[in-house]
Amino acid sequence: MKKTVVLIICINLAFAFTCKGLLSKYDAPNPEQKTMKQLKRWYKKHVNKIPEYLQDDVLECLIDNAADNPNKETIAGE
């Protein structure tokens, strides 16, 4: 029983520190539908709600997945 509870807690913690987990936790917009400029504006408005140790991670997740990021991998036909 204890192992199951510990496993569930570990899975929740792992999800919380993924990009999707971080963005959903702070109600960030979907970065795949926004430009980098729009995402940076959102970040500046909401940075005070994000703990200092996660601020860089949230910004990085937003920019890495931005619709107009030239470094983002693209799939042919999309």
C-alpha positions as CSV (number, residue, x, y, z in Angstrom):
1,M,0.0,0.0,0.0
2,K,2.8,2.4,0.9
3,K,4.6,1.6,-2.3
4,T,1.6,2.5,-4.3
5,V,1.1,5.9,-2.6
6,V,4.8,6.7,-3.0
7,L,4.6,5.8,-6.7
8,I,1.6,8.0,-7.3
9,I,3.3,10.9,-5.5
10,C,6.5,10.4,-7.6
11,I,4.5,10.4,-10.9
12,N,2.7,13.6,-9.9
13,L,6.0,15.3,-9.0
14,A,7.5,14.2,-12.3
15,F,4.6,15.6,-14.3
16,A,4.7,18.9,-12.4
17,F,8.2,19.6,-13.7
18,T,7.6,18.8,-17.3
19,C,6.8,21.6,-19.7
20,K,3.1,20.7,-20.0
21,G,2.9,20.4,-16.2
22,L,4.5,23.7,-15.6
23,L,2.4,25.5,-18.2
24,S,-0.9,24.0,-17.0
25,K,0.0,24.8,-13.4
26,Y,0.4,28.5,-14.1
27,D,-2.4,28.7,-16.7
28,A,-0.1,29.7,-19.5
29,P,-1.4,30.0,-23.0
30,N,-0.8,27.2,-25.5
31,P,2.7,28.1,-26.9
32,E,2.1,26.3,-30.1
33,Q,-0.6,28.8,-31.1
34,K,1.2,32.0,-29.9
35,T,4.3,33.9,-31.2
36,M,7.4,34.4,-29.1
37,K,6.5,38.0,-28.7
38,Q,3.0,37.2,-27.3
39,L,4.4,34.6,-24.9
40,K,7.0,37.0,-23.6
41,R,4.3,39.6,-22.9
42,W,2.2,37.0,-21.0
43,Y,5.3,36.0,-19.1
44,K,6.1,39.6,-18.0
45,K,2.5,40.0,-16.8
46,H,2.5,36.8,-14.8
47,V,6.1,36.4,-13.6
48,N,5.2,37.5,-10.1
49,K,2.9,34.5,-9.7
50,I,5.7,32.0,-10.5
51,P,8.3,31.0,-7.9
52,E,11.8,32.3,-8.6
53,Y,13.3,28.9,-9.0
54,L,10.8,28.0,-11.8
55,Q,10.7,31.3,-13.7
56,D,13.5,30.4,-16.1
57,D,12.0,27.0,-16.7
58,V,8.5,28.3,-17.5
59,L,9.9,30.9,-19.9
60,E,12.1,28.3,-21.6
61,C,9.1,26.0,-22.1
62,L,7.1,28.8,-23.6
63,I,9.8,29.9,-26.0
64,D,10.9,26.4,-27.0
65,N,7.4,25.5,-28.1
66,A,6.4,28.8,-29.6
67,A,4.7,28.7,-33.0
68,D,7.3,31.0,-34.7
69,N,10.4,29.5,-33.1
70,P,12.9,28.8,-35.9
71,N,14.7,26.2,-33.9
72,K,11.5,24.1,-33.4
73,E,11.5,20.8,-35.2
74,T,8.8,20.8,-37.9
75,I,7.2,17.8,-39.5
76,A,6.7,17.8,-43.3
77,G,3.1,18.4,-44.3
78,E,2.1,20.4,-41.2
